[in-house]
Each structure stands twice: as structure tokens, then as C-alpha cells.
Amino acid sequence: MPGEQDQPQAGSSLAGVDRQDSEVNWPWAPGGVRPEAGAPGPRSWIQKVLEQVTDSPLQWLTPSEVDPVAVLAVQRYLLEEEPGDIIRKRSRYRYDVTVSDGVYQEKCFLHPRLNFLVSKNILRVGIKMRIFRVSCLYNEKRLGQGILCIDNVDCVETLDTISLATPFRNSAHQEIPERPLRGGKSHYLALWNNEDPYGDIWLTNKQPEEYNFNNTRIISLAHLEMIWTKRTNYPALLVRIMHKSRLRYYGKPDKKMIEPYQTFLEVADNSGTVSVIMWNALCPEWYKCLQVGLVLLLQDYSVKKSFPFRLQPLPVDPQIKQISTMEVCLNLRDPPTNINIIPEGQVKPEWRLPKLNHRFITRSELDDMPEKQICDVVGVLVFVGRVQRLKKRENGEDFWSYRWIHIADGTSDQPFIVELFSTSQPEIFENICPMTYFMCTQLKVVRNNNQVPKLLYLTTTNESQIFIIGHRGQPYANDTKVKSFIHWIKTKTDSGEMKNTVIGGYYPYPPVPETFSKYSTSVKVQSLLTAISEVRKEIENLQYREQKRIAIQGIITIIKYMPRSSATGSSSASERVRNVNQPSTSQTAIKESQSQELDGKQNQDDGSVSCQTTCTSLSPPKKKRILQGPFAKLVPVPQPETSAQTRENIPDTPSIFQRRESASTGIKWKARKTLTHIWESQLWREKKFGLREHLCYRFVYPESIPRKFNFEHKNFLIQQYNCQPAKYKAPEGRPPQLSDFKSAQSLGHFEVTILGLNHERAIDVAFLPLYCPEDIRTSQIDTLLACMNYSCVYPQAVTDSERMPGPRALAGDIIKAVTKLDRVHVICILDICNLGNNKVEVCLHKIYRPDNR
């Protein structure tokens, strides 16, 4: 169950200790894996390691030679409980990792203690990886060779390209459909959520076929409602699909269900509408084939009393009766359901099946729509945000996938703002991009007119469906509002307005209310305020692309303006900055004593910790590589000297050594010429050298910056702002760098230092105002506080006579506003997000002063 945790494991986790992991309960067996005799081709490192681990009496091995391998696939599945399990597993899910050494591919089982490398997107496809410890285990329920288990790894850099031509050493690993290495499950799950169908078990080959109705007895839904409790065999149903829900995965480790899926269909005939539930193995067979609007003939179904707490979607036709006393169940057995798709050409008028009736609204009409109203929208995408993830439960391990999008329809200067959750249509959700015609159904209005700025956006529901194809031939193409949109878009096809579209980046929506008291009533968290000492833990607990909003108290002591030229440096420079100033997520796998030892060495210098990473103050010979695994130990590695070019790419801030020199010699550090705006309070000068901890999260990564959309590189940009794929796909040609694309921000960003109320800890964060000088509507954004309020919504339009401030002038106004907060206790709202690969984004969203709490 989500949220259940394992008890701590006793014993050493260092390599070389022979122990049996009580969490995994592997069926250790004598013997091992042996390659086929006379295998052709060059010597394979994978094959050599398999031979060595077979001969090892301990069933595990630290290879004498470690050759790098390429990661080709990372696949997730649910592992059911086994008879010998005593201690509950820390995680329900397991991962199979496919690697290649250039000679063979091998599908390996990832030790469960390394799951965090996947959940934080450190171990991902397309990287070079070194395996420092392996073991061998067997699935006693299957015939064949043993499974190579990865116990300890070091994830290195991303590779430019990987050959997919290498064969599998074990031919069983390429069987179709793909099966997990362990357990009885027949399929893999999507890597980042449970709602998306993934893998080759999901069929798409069901087509409409002519059906002979001569000997078929049909019953209406209204008649079925009257008789269903009196019999068990029912005549056939002839219905049209009006709504289709997203998939629901309900698998649990203690359940032996092979394909535990469920989906709802709302179907209707001329007498009523009812919910149809499709269960288990029928979902992989039929889910992707059943589309809204299709006519179905259902036979050999069962009927049960409806679930009392489920809310049915509103009927498409209000004159059709909504039947809520029963539900129709479709199963592969008990009884085995018979489903036929009837061609639209065979549908007779006398059947009087209802037609689809869309509830399209325009953007100009949205302002008057009441809260929770259901509607459909159509338009062109002008902004597509990155895919993010949201925990379903506070302490669970399941996530929703979602992204923010803007849709323009020509009826208003403002777009639809849509919170788009995954609709179990990954082929569309993962491929949407700006300048695309887009339609979304069953959206719910979210609004709050009692806060400033007013909150107004749309969010998807359980029955929402999305479409990006052309409108010709679609059933909604004759709708008046769709025709109006098509007419409008034809006038904008060649205009620069439609080409000025944006993709990805940090998107701070929804905005928080104007007062902290309103904010406190709008959030649902266990603790409203987070201490600065707890921020590091909050960040370390984040998983890949998980975004979270927290509130901290403090004092603004520094604000620096970083122009766009400084903000959009090369990704290689950002990587160097990350390696120096942010901790590797793999540190969670080493002992606390090792971390404390490093902290102690730094504290001995001057009693303060000047930056987040404890390793930054160590001299090069003392630096260590931290292996990523449960059996990890510190291994000395040579450290290259920092080149002059590398030093030039580091952001313009004094290092820990520069600050110490300043304290001892009295030399005052001065900003470079590129930093034309900076303010530092006297309080900071007094307290900065006595801090117990200084967290450095001020850096802005290329992934955090929204980019102008370039249709020529559409596929690259789409990939960058999606989650990492489960399987490697070779790039088309030499891909560009994300930093090569023009930023949609003209103002740059700010670096803000927040000092804790007790003057013991501080945190550096970034502030990214979404300011565009081409848009005169943003000219009202003239202070830091107002800028946060309106960073994602559209302020009221101003007249042409009003002065349009430039970026530097606006930056000066923002810094001037912050100086008024000197020594003032404020509440700061922070958006934190794990971007993967040890990159963390911490952005300042809002400052609450004492007068607006």
C-alpha cells in the first residue's frame, strides 16, 4: 500500500560482505549462468562478468575490470509479495535495466535499494554507466538462465549516440510481448505514472465490422434497469460511447491479479445513459480501440448495483435519463463479454441513438462561466509547459503527470489556461507542441474571484479527452464555434503573432492569493510553514519532475539582477556549476557519519558552512567519488584542475574562498560589470560568516527557462520538456543544445538570499519574472511583489501613452522595492522542483510582508 515503509535493515552495506537481503528474499540457488558454447564475435564484458559471478561461491562479484555500459531501457513493474516475505517492501515497484557493452545487450534486475536512482532520474536511458558489483539470482517458476542483478553503479555522462544493433545475449529477453524478469506480472507499467498504457500488450487492431442482427435480441437501458435484479442473463445492448475515462491501475503486491486495470465508459441509447465498467485483461485488449462516438453491441455482460460515491459525468443530452442505480460490467470471464464495434454506416435512424453534443465555449465566454462548470474548448496552442508530476498521496509513491498549456481561439486577448493531466493518451499528451490545433473535452472551470489576482483556469476531469488532429471530417467540425475558430486561424497562419509561441520552462501557476491568511486556507498540507533547516530534506525527498510549493519565514538580505545574457549560459557551464554547488542525490545512500565527517572538516576552517555541498571546501586530493548503491564505499578519484574557461563560466558570485579572503584581508568584493544591479543589507555583512548552513539554490538551469518555439526543431524541444522515456531512441542527426534556443524571457532573473529569523541559516533562491517587453500589458509590473502576482496572468491593458520600462530600468525598480524590506520579517513562497540528474530548481514565487498577512 502507498505510504507503508520498511523497517530499517541491520548490518553493513559495504561491498565484500556476504549477506542475504531480507527485503528482497531472492531464491539463491547453486550453479549459475553459463553462456552458450561457441558464441561468435568479440569478447563481451557482460558475458565475462556472468562467467565470473557463476564461479563465485558468494553469488556476488565485484568485477576486477569495470568497462562502461550504455543504458538502453529502464522499465518499471509491480512485484507481488512472495511466500517468504516477512518484512514489507520499501517500494512496491521494481525496475529492469537493459544495458549494452557494444557486443551484447542484457536485461538486468536493479537492486531495490537503487530505485532512488531511477526515481530521481539519475539512472536513465542514454547514459554511460559503470557497474561495480553484480549478483546472480534465479526465477524458480521459469526455465532458463539466471538473472544478472545490478547491486552498485556509478552513473556517468550522457552519450551522444548509442548503437541499437547489438543483439541480446539471452534471446528470451527479446520475446514479444515483453515480460518482467521477476514475478508473475505479464507486463510493464509506464515509467512515471500508472494511467498511461505502456508496452506491446495494448492492442489497437479492433476495427468496426458489419454485424448480422437477424438473431440478436436487443434490450433498452431503461428496460434493463427494471429487470436486472430478477435475472442473470440479459439481451444485448446497442449503445453509443458518450464518455471514456482515463485508466485506473489498482495493482497491489498482495494481489495476484495479472492485469489489474479498470476504466469507465458512459454509454447511451434512446432511453437512457449508464456507466459501463471494463475490467482487467479486457482493458489491454480494448481500451485503445474504443473511442468516444463509436457504436457498440455488448453481449454476455453482467449487471450490479452502482457504486454510491462515484459521480457520473453530465449526460450529453439533458433530455436523456441518467441511470444511476446500476452498472454494466465487462469481464474476460464470469461471463466472458462479447464486444462488437458497429460501423457508423450500419447505424439505422430508427435506433435513435443519441449524437455527440459538445459543450464548446469561447475564451470570451469563460469569464462568465460559474465554478465547476463542464465545458469543451478548441483552439491553437500558444504555450506548452513541461511535464511535471504530483503525488497522489502525501506519503505515497504514485504520481499524476500533468502540464500547463495556453490555448488561443481569437475571441479574447487572453488564452485559456489549462491544467492538463494525463488522459491515458500518451501518444498525444507527450507530443503536443505550440502552433498545433488542439481540442479538449470535459474540462472543469476553476475560479476564485475573491483573491488578487483573480484565479481562473480549466482543469481536466476523469473523462477528459484530447485531440491534435485536423478538424475535417470530425463530428464536431460543423459546430458554430469550431467554424469561427477555423475562420480566425486562417487569417493568422502567416502572421508573426502565431509564431511568437513558447514551450517549457518554469511556470509558477496558479498564483497565490494576495494575503497569507488566504493562502493558508487554500493549501492542504500538514505543516503550513517550513523551517529553513527543513528545506534540504524537502528537496531531497522530491522525485523526478515533482514540483512542490512551500512557505518559509526569513529576511531578504541580498538581491542580484542577472541579465538574460548571464541567465542563459551554456548547458555545459550549468553542469559545471551543479557539480560544484549542489549535492549528488546519491549521497542518500552513504552513512550519516561520512556526511558528518565532511561537515566537520569544513567547520574546522572558520566555523561556518558557506555553501550547500560539504565537499566544496575539500582540497582535490581529499575529494571522493560517491558510488551509487547499497554496497557503496568512497573511492578516491583524481580531480582535474579547473580551467580558466571553466572559471569564467561560473556565475558572478564570490566563492567560499573569496569570502574568507575578504574577511581576513579586509578586501571588499565587487561585482563584475555584468551585474549592474545588486543590493546587500548591512545585516548580511554582519551575519554571513557565522552561519551554520547556507543552502545554494540560486542557479537557473536551461530547463527552467521558457524558450521561443522553433518548429524546425520541434521533435527535440518536445523531447526536452517531456519526462525521460523508458527506452532509448537514437536522435535524428546531431541534436542541438537547449541553451541554443532563444529565451522567452527578456528580463533575465534575480538571485535572492533569504536569512533565517534566527540568523543561523540562509538560502539562495532564484526569481524568474515572466516579463516580455513586446507585450505592453506587462508594463504594470514595476516591483518585485507585483511582478510575482502577475507573472503568469495577464494584467490589465495600458494605453500607448504609458511609458514602457526597459529590462534594466524594471530591474532597478524591483531592487529598489526590495530595499524597503531591510530587516523586515517576511514569508516567502517557494516553488521547488527536481529536474532530474541532481538538478534542483528553487524559485521565489511570492513575498508576504507584515502588512499583507
N, C-alpha and C positions, 0 to 999 in steps of 0.2 A: 504494500500500500504506500502511496506517496507520503513522505514525511517520516516514515519509520527509519530509524538509524540503527546501525550495528553497534554492538558493544566493542570497546577498544580491544585490539589484539595485543597479546603479550608476546615478548620475545624480540630478538634482534631482527632488523630488516636489512642487514648488510649482506652483500654478496659473499658466498662461501659458506653460509650457514645452511645445513641440511635440515629443513623443517617441512612439515605438511601444513598448507594454509587451510585453517579450519573454515574460512569463509567460502572458499571455492569448492572444497570437497571433491577434488579431482580423483577419478578412479585410476590411481597409479598402478601400472602393470609392468611385469618384467618384459624384457625384449625391447624392441623399438622399431623405428622406421628405417627401412633399407631401400635405397634407390634401385631402380630396375637395372639388371645387368646389361652391360654393353651400351649404356646410354651414349648417343653420339654427341659431338660438339665439344666446345671448350669446357674447362673445369668450372663448375658453378660453386660460388661461395655458399649458397643456400644448401646445396647438396652436401658439401663438405661438413657444414655445421650439423646437418641431420645425422650424418655418419658418426660424428664425434659425440653428440648427445645420446645416440643409441648405445655407444660403448661406455658411457659414463655410469658408474654404479649409483650415483646420486640422482639420476634422471634430470639433472640440470647441468648447465655448462656456461662458463664464461669463455668465449672463443679466444684463442691465442692471437688470431688475426681478425681484425674488425674491418671489413670492407663496407663502404656505404651502399645502401639500397635506396631505391626510389619507391615512394608510396603511390600506388595506383588506385586504391579504393579503401574507404572506411565505411563499414556497413553496420547498422545497429539492429538489434533484435531483443526480444524478451526471452529471458531464460527462466523456465519454470523451476519450482523447488524440486529438489531431488530427495530420495528417501533418506539419505544420510545427513541431510542438513539439520543442524541443531541451532546455530546462530543465524538470525535473519540477515540476509544480504544487505549491504550498504546501498546498493543500487539494484533496481530491477533489471536494468539493461546491460547487455554485453556487446562487444564490438569485434568484428572480424576485420583484419587489415591485410590487404593484398599488396605485396612488395615485389620488386623485381631487382635482380642483381645484374641484369644485362644478358643473362643466359636463360634463366628460368623465372617464371612468376610463381609465387607461393602465397596461398591464403593462410594467414596465421591468426591465432586467437590472442587477443590483447588481455594481459593480466588485468583483473578488475581494479587493482589499485592504480592503474594507469588511465582509468576512464577520464580523470580530470584533464588529461592532455587533449582529449577529443572535445570534451565539453567546453574547454576554453580555446579551442581551435589552434592549439599548438601543434598537435599531430593532425595533419591534414593532407589531402592529396596534392601531388605535385612537388613535394619537398624531398630533400635528401635526408636520410635517417641512418644512424649507426646503432646497431643492436649489440649491447654489451652483455646480456645474459638471456639465455633461452632455456626452455624445458620442453619435455615431450609428454603428451597425455593422449588417452585413447577414449573414443566413444564406444562403450561396450555394447551399445544397441545397434551398431552398424559394423559391417565388414569393411576392411580396407586398412590403409596405413594410419599411423598415428598423426596427431595434430601438433604442429610446431607452435609453441606458446612464447610470446614476447614478454619478458619479465623486466627488462631495463633498457632504456633507449636514450639517445641524445638526438633531438630534432634540430637539424641544421638549417641551411638556407633553402629558399625556393629555387627549383631548377627551371631553366629557360624552356626546355622541352624534354620529353621522355618518350622513348620508343615503346609502342604498344604491340610490336611484332613478336616479342618474346613469348614462347609457349609456356603453359602451366607444367610444372614438374609432375603434378598429380592430376591426371586427366579428370578425376572426379570433381575437381574444383571448377570446371567449366561446364558442368551439366546444366541443362535448362529444364525446368525453372531452377534458379539459384536457391540453394538451401544453406542455412547457417551451419557452421561447423559443429555446434553443440546444441543439445536439447532436441525436442521433438517438433519445434515450430517449422512450418513449411515455407516461411517467407521472411524477408527483411522488412523493417519499418523505414519510413522516411527518416533522414538523419536528424532533423531539427524539430520535427513535430510529429504528432500521431494522426493528424487529419488528412494528410496528403497520401493518395495511393502511390506506392513505390514498388518497382520491380516488375518482373515479367508474369506474375500471376494475375495481373489486372488486364482483363480481356477487353478488346474493342471491336470484336468481329461480329457482333449481333446486328443483323440488318432486318428491316421490315420485310415480311413475306406475305403473299396472298394467302388468305385463310378461307376454308370452306365452312360456312356457318350452318350447313343444312341440318346436321345432327347435334347442334350445340344449343343447349338451353341457357338463356341469359336471365339474370335477376337484377333488378334495380337496387341501388343502395338503400333507398327508402324502404323497400320491401324486405331487404336483408336485415335492416335494423329491427323489424318487427318479429322476425322468426329465428334469429341466430341463436337464441338461448334454448330453443326447442329441438335442435337437431345438430348434427356434426358434419354432415356432407351438404355442400351448398352448390347451386348452379354457378356458372361462370359469370364474371364481372367484365363489362365492357366500359372502360373508363379512359379519361384523358389525364395526363400528368399536368397538374397546375403548379406545383411547387416541388422542389427537391432539396433536401437538407445536405449539409456537409456530413462527412463520415464521422462516426464516433467509434473510437477504439476502446474497448473495455477489458483488455487483457490483464490478467493478474498472475503472478508467479505460482500461486497455489491452485490455479485452474488449468485443466488440461485441454482447454479449448484451442484448437489449432488456428482458426482464423476468426478471432473474436471481434467482429465488426457489426455495426448497426447503422442503418440510415432510414430516414422517413421520406415517404412520398405522399404528397397531398393530391388525391385523385378525385375526379368528379364525373358524374353523368347528369342527365337532365333532372334527377330527383334530389340530388344532394352531393355533398363533398365529405370525404372521410380520410383518416390517416391510414397509410399502409406502411408497415414496418418490414424491412428486408433484413434478414439475419445472416450472420456468419459467412459461410462459404458462398452464398449467393451474391454477396457484395463484390468480391473479386471478379465473379463471372459476369455480373450485370451492371454494376454501378456506373462505369464509364460509358456504357452503351445507352443508358436511359436518360434522355434529355427532356426538359420541360416542353410540353406541347405534343409529345408522342401519344398515340392511342394504343392501349394495352388490352389484351384479353387474358384475364387471370383465371386459372383453374386449379383445383386441389389446394386451396388455401385454408387457413384456419382463422377463427374469429375469437377475440377475447375482449373482456371489459377494458375500457381505455384507462390509461394512467391518469389519475385525478389531477396531478400537479403540472402536467405539460400543457403549455399554451399553444394552441393551433394558430397558424398564420391566418390573417383575414381572408375570407373567400374572395376569389377573383370577381365573381358576380354576386353582389349583395342579395340578389333575389333567390339564390340557391341556398337551400337549407344546409347548415353546418352540423354534421352528425358527430357528437362528442361522447356518445355512450359506449361506443365500440371501436375496436381497431382491427384491421385486417393484417394477418401475419403471413409472411412468405418465408418458407424454410426449404433447405435442400432435402430434408426428410421430415417425417412426422407431421403432415404428409409431405411428399416431395412436390413442390409447386411447379406448375406448368405455366410459363410466361411466353406470350407471343406478341410481337410488335406488328400492329396492323398498318399497312401503308395508307397514307393520307388519301390516296386516290380511291381506296376501297371504302372509305367512311361515307355512309349514306346520310342524307339530310334528315330522314325520319328517325335516326338515332338521337337527334337533337343534343349531341354532345356539346358542352359549352366551349366557347372560344377563349383564347387567352385575352385578357383585358389588362393592359399595362396601365400603371398609375404614374405616367410621366409628369414631372414638374420642371419648370424652368428655374434658373437661378434667381430671377427677379421675383418669382412666387415664393421662394424659400423663406424670405424674411417674414412672411405672414403665416407660415406653417406652424401649427402647435407642436409642442414637445411630444415625442414618441410616435408621431405620425409616420406611417409607412409610405414610401414613395419609390419610384424608379427614376433614374437620370440617364441622359445621353449627352455626350459632348466630346471634346478633344482634350487629351491630356496635355497640360502645360507644365506640370511638376510631378515627378515620381520620386518619392523618398526611398531611402534604403530599407531593406527588410530588417525588422527588429523583432525581439522576442519578449514575451510577457509571461511570467509564471502564472499557472492556473491556480495554484495554492501557495501560500506563503512559504511553507517548508517542503513543498513537493519538488519533483524533478521533471514534470511535464510542462510544456510551454505552448502558448499560442504564437503563431507567426503573423505579423502584420506590417503594414507600411502606410504612410500618409501620401495622398495624391491630391492634386488640384485638377478640376475638370471645368473647362470654359465652354459656354454654349451661346455666347453672343448677346444674351439678354441683359447682362449686367457687367459692370467693370470688375466685379469681384467673382472669383470662381467658386464652385462647390469645393469645400474642404471635406475630404472623405477619409475616415479611418478604415482602411481596407484590411480585414482579417482574411486569412487563407480560407478559401471556399471549397477546398478539396479539388481545385482545378490548377495544379502546379504548372501545367503546360501553358497556362495563361498568366497566372499570378507571377511567375518567375520571368516572364518575357514582355511585360508591359514596359513601355517607354514613352517619353514625350512625343508629341506630334502624331499620336495614334487615336483613331476614333474608338471611343470606349462607351460601353453601356453596362450599367449595374442595376440589378433589381433588388427589391425588398430591403431598402435602406431605411434606417430609423433616424428621425430628427433628434439631435441633442442640442438643447439650448438652455441658456440661463441669462435672462435679461437683467438680473439684479446684481451683476458684477461688472466691473470695468477692467478690461474691455468686455463687451458682451460676448458671450460664448455661443457659437452657432456652427455646428458641423453635422455631418452624416456619418453613421457607422453601420457596418454590415450586421445582418442578423443570421440566424441559423439557416435560413432558406435563401440567402442571397446568392445570385449567380452573376458571373462577369463574362463579357464578350468583347473581343477586339477585332472581330472580322468586319467586312463591309456590310452595309445595310441592305443591299439589293437582294430581293427575294426573301427577306426575313419577314416573319408575321407582323412585326411592329413597324415595318417600313412605311405603311400608309397612315401612321399616326400623325396628326397635325403638327405636334411639337417636334417630332422627328424630322418631318419635311422642312420645318422652319430652320432647324439646325443645319440640315444639309444645304439649304439655300445660303445660309450665312457662311458656312465653311468654304463654299465655292468662291466667295468674294475675298477670302483671306488666304487662299492657297499660296499665292506668290508674295504675300506681304511679309515685311520684316517682323511684324508683330507675332506671327505664328512661329517664326524661327527663334525668337528670344525665349526659349524654354530651358528648364533647369532639371537636373537629375541629382539625386543623392545628397549627402552631407547631413550635418546636424540640423535637426528640425524641432525646435522647442514648442511643441504643441501638445495638448491645449494650454493656453496661457493661464497663469494662476490669478486668482482674484486680487483686487486692489488692497485688501487688508488681510492681515494674518489670521484674524478671527474667522473670516470667511474661508480662508484656505484650510484652516483646521477642521472645519465642518465638512469640507468637500473631499478629504482624503480618508482612506480606510487603511490605517496602519496601526501596529501595536504601540509604537512609540512615535509621538509627533516630532520630537526633536532628537537629533543625533549629536552626540558629543564628538568633537574633532578627534579625540583619541579613538573613537569607534569607526571613523571613516575608512581607515585602511582595511578593517575587517569587512565592512560593507562592500568595498571594492573587490577584495579577494574572493568574496562569495559570489560575485557576479559570474554568470556563464556567458558564452559567446553570444554577442549581439543582444544581450539582456540590458534593457535600459530601465533605470530606477530614479525616482525623484526623492531627495532627502532635504531636510531643513537643519541648518546649523546656526549657532549663535557666535558672534565674534565682532571684531573691529577691523574695518578696512584700513590697511596701513600702507599699501603700495598699489599703484595702478600705472601700467605702462602701455602706451599705444604702439602696436606693431603694424606698420603699413602693409598693404597687400603684397608688396614685393618681398617682404620678410616673412609674411604669413604663408606664402605658397612656395616654399623651397622644395628642392627635390626630395623624392621619397627616400633616396639613399641617405640624405642628411637626416631625415626624420628617423630612419632606422638607427643611425649612429647616436642620435640624441636619446632614443629609447634605451639603447643598450647601456648608456652611461647613467641615466637618471631614473629608470624605472626597474622595479624588481622583476625577475623572471617568475612566472607563475609556478614553475617547478620547485620554487623554494618551499612550497607547502608540503613537499614530500620529504624534506630533511628534518632533523630533530630541532626542537626549540633551543637546545643547548648550543648547537652550532650557530644559530642566528644570534643568540645572546653573546656568544664569544666574539663574533664580528662587531656587534654593537659596542662591546666593552672596549675593543681596540680603538674604536672611533672616539668613545667618550674620554679615553685617556688623554687625547690631544688637548682639548680645551673645554671639555665638559659639555659640549653641545653637539647635537646632531643636525647638520646643516641641510641635509637632503634626504630624500626618502630611502635611497638604496644604501645599505650599510657598506657595500663593497667599494663605494667610490673613493673612500679615503685610504684604502689599502694600497701599498706600493705594488708595482707589477709583479714581482716575484711571489707575493703573497696571495695574489688573486687566484681563485679556484673556478673550475668548471663544475657546475652542479648537475649531475646526471638526473634524468627524469625517470624515476622508477622507484618501486618499493624496496629494492635492494641497492639503492644508490649509495655512493660514497664520494667524497670530494677527491678530485683528481687534479693535480697541478697541470696547468697548460701554459705554454709560452704566450706572452702578451705582446702584440705588435705595438710599436711606438705610434703615437698619434701624429699623423702628418700635418703639415701646415694647412693643406686643403681641408682636412677634417676639422681642424680648429676653426677655420673660417666659417664653416657651415653650422657650427654650434650657435644657437640663438644668443643674442647680445645681452647676456646676464653674467654677473661675476660668479666664478666658481667658488667652491668652498675654500680653495687655497688662496684665491684673490681676496676673499673676505678676511681670512686670517692675517694676510699680509697688511690689509688695511688697518686691522685692529692693532697690530704690533708696531707698524711704522708711522701710522697716522696719515697715510696716503689716502686721499678721498677718491673713490672710484667714480669715473664719469662714463655716462652712456655714449655709445657711438653716435655718429651723426644721423644714422637712420632712425634713431629713437628721438624724435623731435618733441614728444610729449611724455613726461614722466613726473609722477608725484610720489614722494616718500615722506611719511609722517615722522615727527620727532620721536614719537613713541616707539616706532620700529627701530630707529637708531639706538635707542636705549635698551631694547629687549632682544634684538636678533641674535646676539652671541650667547645668550643664556637659555636658549630654547632646549627643551628636552627632545622635541621631534619637529621636523619641518618636512611636510609632505609636498612633493613637487609634481603637480599635475597641470602645469600651465601650458604644455606643448599642444599644438594643434596639428594633428596628423592629416595627410592628404585625404583620408576617408571622411574627415569631419567637414570638409569644405564643399558646399554645393557647387556643381560645375555647369557651365553652359553646355547644353546638349548638342552633340555633334553626330548627325545621322550617319556620316561615313564610318564612324567607329561605334555604331550602335551596339553590336554584339559585345564588344569589350566593356563598354560602360554598363550594360545590363548585368554582365557577369560580376563587375566590381561591386555593385550595390545589392546583389543577391547574397544569400548565405553561401558558404562554401559547399560545393557539390559533393556527393558521396563517391563519385567516380571521376577519375581524371579524364579530361578531354584535351587533346592536343590543340594549341592555339593556331589560328589561321595566320601564318606568316609570323613576323616578329611583332609582338604586341607593344603598344606604346606604354608610357608610364602615366599613372593617374594625374601626376602633377603637371603633365604636359598640357592638360585641358584647362581652358580659361575658367577662372573662378567667377562665380555669380555674385560674389561679394566684392564691392569696391572699397569698402571702408577698412578692410583688414580685421584685426581683432585686438583685444586687450588682455594683458596679463594682470591678474588681481591677486594680492596677498591678503589673506584673512587671518588675523591673530586671534587666538582663543581668549575667552574672557579672563582666564587665569594667567595669561601671558606665558604659558608653558609650551604651547604648541601652536603651529601655524600651518596653513595650507595655501599653496599656489594653485589657482584655477584659471581657466580661460573664459573670456566673454566674447561671443561671436554675434554681434548685431547683424541682422539681415537687412542691410541698407543698400539701396541701389540708386545712384544719382540720376539715372534715366527716368525714374519713376517719381514724379513731382509729389505724389501723395505721401512720400516718406519725409517730406521736409519738416513735418512737425516733430520728428524725432530729434530733439535737441539736447536731451540729457540722458544720462545712463539709466535712470529709473524709468523714464517714459519710453526709452528705447526697448527696454525689456518687456514692457506692456504690449508694444505694438510690433514686435519683431516678426510675427508670423501672420498677423491680420492686417487688414488694410485700413489705415487711418482715414479720416475724412479728407476729401479732396480740398486743395487750397487753390487760390486764384493765381493766375500767372504773374500778378504783380508782387507776390510774396517772394522774398529772397530765398534762393536755393543754396544752402551752405555746402561747401565742398567737404571732402572727407577729412582733411586736416583741421578745418575750422570746426567741424562737428566733433572731432576727437577732442579738440581743446575745450569745447563746451561740456563734453561728458566728464573730462578730468576735473574741470572747474566745479562741476556739481558734486563730484566725489569729495573734494577737499572740505566741503561743508559737513562731511560725516566724520571729521577727525575726532578720534576718541569716543565716538558715539557707538553704543551697543546696538547692533543691527541683527536681523535674522536674514540669512542668505539661503535661497532655494537653489539647490544644485541638481543638475541632471548628470548622472553618471552612467557610462555605458562601456561594456567590454567589447572592443573592436576585434578581438582575437589576436593571437600571436603576441601576447604580453602587452598589447597596446590598450590603454585605458583613456577614455575621454571623460573629463570632468569640466562641465560648463556651468557658469553662473547664469541663472535664469531670472532671478528677481531679488531685489533687496527691500526688506521691510524696515523702515525707520520707526522710531518710537511713536511718531505721530500717526502712523497708518497700521498699527497693530490691532 
